[in-house]
């Protein structure tokens, strides 16, 4: 954004003034002892304060530069030639610094989806393709866990079901860290792989798929679940043996009767732990359902490229013969497939976040 021209500066100043006012409100609420007594509210305020902190820092610097620029322009018109020359040099420095700072502020001030700050629940399921689909689902599971490691996030396995040949039939896990849901939300959809399976004797390329769901971790205030709306069943854990597996009725299945949403969890050591994890996933699925309904209503008004929650369409292809990864929503192809599968998702995540940011900016201006 240029530093000259009245309209952009006035627009930025107005948006910045509103944001700085919100910074003050959040800091005041955090200082209120009542906030400390409300766990969910304190958590939400903490996330908002962390997001607003860079705006406060860069915004105050921008305002100071604007004041310094106005003062330097006055001095540049002074009769003292030496003083005027110094002022002109300062004007040049400030005008060189402003565009980059204004671009950063414009990005920070773009309307923010508060869900982006949440932890995420990721669900991966093998789709069409038999054992090869299960192997690909396992590849995706490793890809996301390695991406989380690169980000410094914590991964917590909730449920895991083995597929054939060492693959994964289903994996559900929580990803906890800064902007986890915001960075992962666009990974939701059908992921397709094209490669020669290990079981293919004639070297033919097969196509198989896996589905990925990414849910914002729900908080108690998001979704109200009545105990009478739940049916809870316990059963014996399945899987490859071991302590607490195939020996006790520790696995839990919870069904939300009004919606029919069902969650099973058997990977924890006790029935209570499995129930806690299952409720965590249930809340997130119900919140995701609410969000999908809201986004579907918006999509009826305009066609959205990213973020509609529609998981029926293929979003990305992993082509092994060409070492190519193509995201079909934004037309981006990368030729570093192995790096991507090793968790190097940064370029894809950045491009998809930019698309969502542009959409939110367009919505705000509509």
C-alpha positions, 0 to 999 in steps of 0.5 A: 500500500503506498504511503501517498494518497489520502484514501488508503492512509485514511482507510488504514488510520480508521481501521487501525484506530478501531483495532487499537481500541479493541487492544485496550478493551482486551487488556482491560478485560484480562486485568479484570479478576472476573475474567480469571474465574471464567476459564473459556472466556480467559482462554478466548481473551488470551488468544485474541490478545496474542493476535492483536499484539502485533497490530498494537506494536506495528500500529503504534510505529505507523502512527509515530512515523506519520507524526514524524513525517508531518513534522519533517514536512514542516521543517523541509519548508523552513528557511534554514537550508541545512535544517531543510535538507536534514528534514528532506532526508528524513522524509525520504527514509520515512516514505521508504519505510511506510509501504512495507509497514502498511502492507503488514498492517493491511494483512493484520487488519484483514477481518479475522476468523476467531476459529483460526486461533483454535486447536484442530481435530484432524480425521483421515480416512482411507477412501476408494482404492483398497489397501493402496488407499489405506497406505496413502491415508498413512502417508497423509497421517505422517505428512500432517504429523511432520508438518505439526512438528515443523510448526512446533505443535503438539499432536495427540492421537485420539483414535487409530484403526490399522489398514492393510499392509501397514496402512491406516483405515482411520486416524483421528488426532488433535493438533494443539498449537498457535493457529493450528486450525487456521493453517490446517482448515483448508486441508479438508477434502478429498486427497487423491494419489496417482502412483504404482502400488507396491502390489502392482506387478505390471507397473500400472499407475493406480489412482486412490483417495483418502478423505481429510476432515479438519474441525476446530476444537470446540469449547463448552460455550460453542455447543450445548449438549444435553445429557438426555441427547446422548446414547453411550455404549461400551464395548471391548476394544479391538486391535493388535492386543496389549494391555487394556485391549481385547480384555475389558469393555473400555471402548466407548461409542457416543451417539448424539441422538438429535443429529445421529452423529456417532463417535467411537474411541478405543485407543485410551487406557480406560473407559473414562479416558475414551469417553472424554476423548469421544466427547471432545471429538463429538463437540468438534463435529457438532461445531463443524456441522454448525459452521458448514450450515452457515458457510453453505448459506453464504455459498448460495449467495456467491461461489466460494473457492476455499472454505465452504466446508464442501468435502465432496470434491477432490482438492489435491492430487499427489502424482508420483510419476511426475513428483508433482502436487497440485492443489486444484482449488487455486491451480498451484502445482509444486514439483517437490512431492517427497518434501510435501509428504515429509511435512513441507506444506508451508507454500501450500498453506500460505497460498490457501490462507491468502485466498481466504484472506482475500475472500474475507477482505472482499466480504468486508468491503461488500 
